[in-house]
Amino acid sequence: MNTTRSSSDQPAYTILPAKSSVHPPVELSVILLNRSSWIFRPEVLDQLLALRFVDILSVETLPVKFDAEALADAHPQLRFLLLTEPLTPGEQINLAAAEVWGDKFLVLWDDQHLADSFSLAKAGALLSATELCLCPELRGSDGVPIPTRSVPAREGGRFRLLSLAAETGTEGTLY
């Protein structure tokens, strides 16, 4: 009996611009996941470009509603991973992690706002850590942290994280 699969679990995707075998040495790459309307994309891309990241990989699902080729041509540090089918955020991160130029990478959602105090120098200081995981933090419109706890929830056949209000300081949380 042959147990070899007749199809691949590897999703089809394209990188824009075409993957070059030569790229600059990169300490920290950025993976940008997209969950909101494309109208926020230029703002977050401008912010990342202004921070002078050398490798920014934006994960997009087809059809793309903006000229990704023109943007990639205008900014050599910006690339797009174009998915032919929707994938979970974890699958998107795994694909993008195989394509980024750096050994370490920062994962952001396109609707996240980096603090004004964030800089490439501060991000570079994190690179000395051998293991690193930064966790999300909810803040109000005034910038003050909102006490929350992250708990797993089952939705259909998948788990997702819920951010709930913390009622006491001793409640269990994932991070």
Buried (B, 14 or more C-beta within 10 A) or exposed (E): EEEEEEEEEEBEBBBBEEEEEEBEEBBBBBBBBBEEEEEBBEEBBEBBBEBEBBBBBBBBBEEBEBEBEEBBEEBEBBBBBBBEEEBEEEBBBEBBBEBBBBEBBBBBBBBBBBEEEEEBEEBEEEEEEEEEEEEEEEEEEEEEEEEBBBEEEEEEEEEEEEBEEBEEEEEEEEE
